[in-house]
Amino acid sequence: MSCYIDQGYTLDCRNASIGGIKQIWILGDSGSTISTFTTNGSDAITSFSGSGTWYSFQLVKQSSSFTEEILVNDAAQSITFQPLVTISLPKLDQNLRNLFFDLVKQNALYIIVLDNNERYWSVDWSNGGLVNSGSMALGQNYNDLNGITLTIQGGEPNPSREIVVTTTLAAVASGFTVQP
């Protein structure tokens, strides 16, 4: 691996980027795997294959987030990337409670995030993420959240990659079922 910078960064128009995420997919089913993925010259994913179902989670506007932190250990000369996906799902009922419990007990969650700029991101594809915090809440005031909040955290050797999607997510995902 080379240790040099080989590009700069130029500011674009200020209207080119807005924050937030609108939808995520979590890989589920018994025996689900991401077998391979291919990347282009920019290291973005152009296709991926495996087995299982990517379950869709539609998110309320401005309720959920994706961040990735860098963890550095100077003494060990190591760097890891720590993705954090926080989701909030309203309207607590028995089905949402069961989903909350199912997500909490998983040993590895593989995620795709769709941001508000219509870009798809692979999250926790090497080691899988775990739910490290969350809550079920009924709220106190009439306009408080009645639902669940979860944070899924990982530790990865590389930062999350963008997935190049020109038509649909299912078109670049071979061997999977992808919920819309």
Contacts in CASP RR format, 6 or more apart in sequence:
PFRMAT RR
TARGET T0000
AUTHOR 0000-0000-0000
METHOD contacts of the structure
MODEL  1
MSCYIDQGYTLDCRNASIGGIKQIWILGDSGSTISTFTTNGSDAITSFSG
SGTWYSFQLVKQSSSFTEEILVNDAAQSITFQPLVTISLPKLDQNLRNLF
FDLVKQNALYIIVLDNNERYWSVDWSNGGLVNSGSMALGQNYNDLNGITL
TIQGGEPNPSREIVVTTTLAAVASGFTVQP
16 117 0 8 1.000
17 117 0 8 1.000
18 116 0 8 1.000
18 117 0 8 1.000
19 115 0 8 1.000
19 116 0 8 1.000
19 117 0 8 1.000
20 62 0 8 1.000
20 64 0 8 1.000
20 65 0 8 1.000
20 66 0 8 1.000
20 115 0 8 1.000
20 116 0 8 1.000
21 59 0 8 1.000
21 64 0 8 1.000
21 65 0 8 1.000
21 66 0 8 1.000
21 85 0 8 1.000
21 113 0 8 1.000
21 114 0 8 1.000
21 115 0 8 1.000
21 116 0 8 1.000
22 58 0 8 1.000
22 59 0 8 1.000
22 61 0 8 1.000
22 114 0 8 1.000
22 115 0 8 1.000
22 116 0 8 1.000
23 56 0 8 1.000
23 57 0 8 1.000
23 58 0 8 1.000
23 59 0 8 1.000
23 113 0 8 1.000
23 114 0 8 1.000
24 56 0 8 1.000
24 57 0 8 1.000
24 59 0 8 1.000
24 64 0 8 1.000
24 85 0 8 1.000
24 87 0 8 1.000
24 111 0 8 1.000
24 112 0 8 1.000
24 113 0 8 1.000
24 114 0 8 1.000
25 54 0 8 1.000
25 55 0 8 1.000
25 56 0 8 1.000
25 57 0 8 1.000
25 111 0 8 1.000
25 112 0 8 1.000
25 169 0 8 1.000
25 178 0 8 1.000
25 179 0 8 1.000
26 54 0 8 1.000
26 55 0 8 1.000
26 57 0 8 1.000
26 103 0 8 1.000
26 109 0 8 1.000
26 110 0 8 1.000
26 111 0 8 1.000
27 34 0 8 1.000
27 52 0 8 1.000
27 53 0 8 1.000
27 54 0 8 1.000
27 55 0 8 1.000
27 109 0 8 1.000
27 110 0 8 1.000
27 111 0 8 1.000
27 176 0 8 1.000
28 52 0 8 1.000
28 53 0 8 1.000
28 54 0 8 1.000
28 55 0 8 1.000
29 51 0 8 1.000
29 52 0 8 1.000
29 53 0 8 1.000
31 51 0 8 1.000
31 52 0 8 1.000
32 50 0 8 1.000
32 51 0 8 1.000
32 52 0 8 1.000
32 53 0 8 1.000
32 110 0 8 1.000
33 50 0 8 1.000
33 51 0 8 1.000
33 52 0 8 1.000
34 48 0 8 1.000
34 49 0 8 1.000
34 50 0 8 1.000
34 110 0 8 1.000
34 125 0 8 1.000
35 49 0 8 1.000
35 50 0 8 1.000
35 51 0 8 1.000
36 48 0 8 1.000
36 49 0 8 1.000
36 50 0 8 1.000
37 45 0 8 1.000
37 47 0 8 1.000
37 48 0 8 1.000
37 49 0 8 1.000
37 122 0 8 1.000
37 125 0 8 1.000
38 45 0 8 1.000
38 46 0 8 1.000
38 47 0 8 1.000
38 48 0 8 1.000
39 45 0 8 1.000
39 46 0 8 1.000
39 161 0 8 1.000
40 46 0 8 1.000
40 164 0 8 1.000
43 161 0 8 1.000
44 161 0 8 1.000
44 162 0 8 1.000
44 163 0 8 1.000
44 164 0 8 1.000
45 122 0 8 1.000
45 161 0 8 1.000
45 162 0 8 1.000
45 163 0 8 1.000
45 164 0 8 1.000
45 172 0 8 1.000
46 164 0 8 1.000
46 172 0 8 1.000
47 172 0 8 1.000
47 173 0 8 1.000
47 174 0 8 1.000
48 122 0 8 1.000
48 163 0 8 1.000
48 172 0 8 1.000
48 173 0 8 1.000
48 174 0 8 1.000
49 173 0 8 1.000
49 174 0 8 1.000
49 175 0 8 1.000
49 176 0 8 1.000
50 174 0 8 1.000
50 175 0 8 1.000
50 176 0 8 1.000
51 175 0 8 1.000
51 176 0 8 1.000
52 175 0 8 1.000
52 176 0 8 1.000
52 177 0 8 1.000
53 176 0 8 1.000
53 177 0 8 1.000
53 178 0 8 1.000
53 179 0 8 1.000
54 112 0 8 1.000
54 169 0 8 1.000
54 173 0 8 1.000
54 176 0 8 1.000
54 177 0 8 1.000
54 178 0 8 1.000
54 179 0 8 1.000
55 179 0 8 1.000
56 178 0 8 1.000
56 179 0 8 1.000
56 180 0 8 1.000
57 87 0 8 1.000
57 89 0 8 1.000
59 87 0 8 1.000
59 88 0 8 1.000
59 89 0 8 1.000
60 88 0 8 1.000
60 89 0 8 1.000
60 90 0 8 1.000
63 87 0 8 1.000
63 88 0 8 1.000
63 90 0 8 1.000
64 85 0 8 1.000
64 86 0 8 1.000
64 87 0 8 1.000
64 88 0 8 1.000
65 84 0 8 1.000
65 85 0 8 1.000
65 86 0 8 1.000
66 83 0 8 1.000
66 84 0 8 1.000
66 85 0 8 1.000
66 86 0 8 1.000
66 113 0 8 1.000
66 115 0 8 1.000
66 121 0 8 1.000
66 123 0 8 1.000
67 83 0 8 1.000
67 84 0 8 1.000
68 81 0 8 1.000
68 82 0 8 1.000
68 83 0 8 1.000
68 84 0 8 1.000
68 159 0 8 1.000
68 160 0 8 1.000
69 81 0 8 1.000
69 82 0 8 1.000
69 84 0 8 1.000
70 79 0 8 1.000
70 80 0 8 1.000
70 81 0 8 1.000
70 82 0 8 1.000
71 79 0 8 1.000
71 80 0 8 1.000
71 81 0 8 1.000
71 82 0 8 1.000
71 155 0 8 1.000
72 78 0 8 1.000
72 79 0 8 1.000
73 79 0 8 1.000
80 155 0 8 1.000
80 156 0 8 1.000
80 157 0 8 1.000
81 155 0 8 1.000
81 156 0 8 1.000
81 157 0 8 1.000
81 158 0 8 1.000
81 159 0 8 1.000
81 160 0 8 1.000
82 153 0 8 1.000
82 154 0 8 1.000
82 155 0 8 1.000
82 156 0 8 1.000
83 111 0 8 1.000
83 123 0 8 1.000
83 124 0 8 1.000
83 129 0 8 1.000
83 152 0 8 1.000
83 153 0 8 1.000
83 154 0 8 1.000
83 155 0 8 1.000
83 156 0 8 1.000
83 160 0 8 1.000
84 151 0 8 1.000
84 152 0 8 1.000
84 153 0 8 1.000
84 154 0 8 1.000
85 111 0 8 1.000
85 113 0 8 1.000
85 123 0 8 1.000
85 151 0 8 1.000
85 152 0 8 1.000
86 149 0 8 1.000
86 150 0 8 1.000
86 151 0 8 1.000
86 152 0 8 1.000
87 149 0 8 1.000
87 150 0 8 1.000
87 152 0 8 1.000
88 145 0 8 1.000
88 147 0 8 1.000
88 148 0 8 1.000
88 149 0 8 1.000
89 96 0 8 1.000
89 99 0 8 1.000
89 147 0 8 1.000
89 148 0 8 1.000
89 149 0 8 1.000
90 145 0 8 1.000
90 146 0 8 1.000
90 147 0 8 1.000
91 146 0 8 1.000
91 147 0 8 1.000
92 136 0 8 1.000
92 137 0 8 1.000
92 138 0 8 1.000
92 146 0 8 1.000
92 147 0 8 1.000
92 148 0 8 1.000
96 147 0 8 1.000
96 148 0 8 1.000
97 136 0 8 1.000
97 148 0 8 1.000
99 148 0 8 1.000
100 136 0 8 1.000
100 148 0 8 1.000
100 150 0 8 1.000
103 109 0 8 1.000
103 131 0 8 1.000
103 150 0 8 1.000
103 152 0 8 1.000
104 131 0 8 1.000
104 134 0 8 1.000
104 150 0 8 1.000
106 130 0 8 1.000
106 131 0 8 1.000
107 130 0 8 1.000
108 124 0 8 1.000
108 127 0 8 1.000
108 128 0 8 1.000
108 129 0 8 1.000
108 130 0 8 1.000
109 124 0 8 1.000
109 128 0 8 1.000
109 129 0 8 1.000
109 130 0 8 1.000
109 131 0 8 1.000
109 152 0 8 1.000
110 123 0 8 1.000
110 124 0 8 1.000
110 125 0 8 1.000
110 128 0 8 1.000
110 129 0 8 1.000
111 122 0 8 1.000
111 123 0 8 1.000
111 124 0 8 1.000
111 129 0 8 1.000
111 152 0 8 1.000
112 120 0 8 1.000
112 121 0 8 1.000
112 122 0 8 1.000
112 123 0 8 1.000
112 163 0 8 1.000
112 169 0 8 1.000
113 120 0 8 1.000
113 121 0 8 1.000
113 123 0 8 1.000
113 160 0 8 1.000
114 120 0 8 1.000
114 121 0 8 1.000
115 121 0 8 1.000
119 162 0 8 1.000
120 162 0 8 1.000
120 163 0 8 1.000
120 165 0 8 1.000
120 169 0 8 1.000
121 160 0 8 1.000
121 161 0 8 1.000
121 162 0 8 1.000
121 163 0 8 1.000
122 160 0 8 1.000
122 161 0 8 1.000
122 162 0 8 1.000
122 163 0 8 1.000
123 160 0 8 1.000
124 152 0 8 1.000
124 154 0 8 1.000
124 155 0 8 1.000
124 156 0 8 1.000
125 156 0 8 1.000
125 161 0 8 1.000
126 155 0 8 1.000
126 156 0 8 1.000
126 157 0 8 1.000
126 158 0 8 1.000
127 154 0 8 1.000
127 155 0 8 1.000
127 156 0 8 1.000
128 154 0 8 1.000
128 155 0 8 1.000
129 152 0 8 1.000
129 153 0 8 1.000
129 154 0 8 1.000
129 155 0 8 1.000
130 152 0 8 1.000
130 153 0 8 1.000
130 154 0 8 1.000
131 150 0 8 1.000
131 151 0 8 1.000
131 152 0 8 1.000
131 153 0 8 1.000
132 151 0 8 1.000
132 152 0 8 1.000
132 153 0 8 1.000
133 150 0 8 1.000
133 151 0 8 1.000
134 148 0 8 1.000
134 149 0 8 1.000
134 150 0 8 1.000
134 151 0 8 1.000
135 148 0 8 1.000
135 149 0 8 1.000
136 147 0 8 1.000
136 148 0 8 1.000
137 144 0 8 1.000
137 145 0 8 1.000
137 146 0 8 1.000
137 147 0 8 1.000
137 148 0 8 1.000
137 149 0 8 1.000
138 144 0 8 1.000
138 146 0 8 1.000
138 147 0 8 1.000
139 145 0 8 1.000
139 146 0 8 1.000
163 169 0 8 1.000
163 172 0 8 1.000
164 172 0 8 1.000
165 171 0 8 1.000
165 172 0 8 1.000
168 178 0 8 1.000
169 178 0 8 1.000
170 176 0 8 1.000
170 178 0 8 1.000
END
